[in-house]
Amino acid sequence: MADDEPNGTDNQARLLQRQILQLSALILAAVAAFFVTRALAASNRDMRLADGAEWYARGQHQLELGHVPAAVDAFRRATVSSRTNTRYVLALAHALALDGQNDAARRVLLALRETAPEDVDINLALARLAASGGDVTTASRYYHNALYAPWPDDAAAARRAVRIEMVDFLLAHDRTAAALSELLVLSANLPDDPALQREVARRFAAAGDARHALDEFERALHAASDDSEALAGAGQAALALGDYTRARRYLEQAPAGLAGVAAAHDYTSHVLDDDPLAPRIGADARARRLLADLDYASSRLRTCLDAGPSAATDADRALDSDAKRFLASHRGGAARDEDAAEAGVDLAARLTAAATRLCPPATARDHALAVIAERHGGSDR
């Protein structure tokens, strides 16, 4: 029996060794299967990514050709291959919008936004989609989401471009107050770039804020004093503010061929040079200006009356008679009197108002005589 004990021990040792070998083989097989499975998964993933990239490229090509429905199909296939690829989903939404499927585009974008609510591109796409439908409230909300989302440090120019885009959208829909709010934010962080300053100034002018428009045009002129567009814009803005002296200074330097410059300069010059009640001009100059204004205004009305418009009234003819009497009695030194000048300024404005009603449009000098009368408390045209 003593001899049997070593044999039993050897058998147990061999059994344990065999089990260890089997377990090792199983572990090696499991490890091999894991790596094979991972390799297959990676291969499948790479194939899906490549497939998605191929469909995305096809979609872009179809858009270039103008084949929007085909592009929609291609981008949809690209998103199936890579559902988390923001670029593919945005391209699909864009194509859907081009195809007139705005609701589908919105659903695609909203689903994508759930995964990244602060993504600039997603919010901007939603803003543009709402803007294309004229939905000011929704578009404004998503524009703001995009503008106040985290932007890269080197994206200041792109961010400004988005705010300008929003301003243009608001102005197009007569949301002037909202547009001005955005412009004030924009101007507060504007670099010393004349081109940008002109862009912002033009939009201030379009929003009716001549004061800020003039400020921005003048900032542009500090950097480039011969900037034609800034000179013209500054002149127009100063004119809107009633600063005729500053307006003429800028308009005289601006090229006359630019739109509106010649007419604005003509009008401004009449306001400054035809005012008999302007300070420090002397009695002789006052008389010359007054008689010249009345000669022009009475001639303008008489021409309209002689043309025989059916709208002429007895009051118009009486006004013509008043002008003749006034001129006859003030050809001499009486025109030098300031009281006479005040009465004459009011009469000239009433004459041109009647003439404009009978035979429009009003001329630059007509407008100027009305402004001169208003500045001195005369007739309201």
Helices and strands as residue ranges (DSSP letters): H 4-65, H 68-81, H 86-98, H 102-115, H 120-132, H 136-147, H 156-172, H 176-188, H 194-206, H 210-223, H 228-240, H 244-253, H 261-273, H 282-306, H 314-329, G 333-336, H 338-358, H 364-375
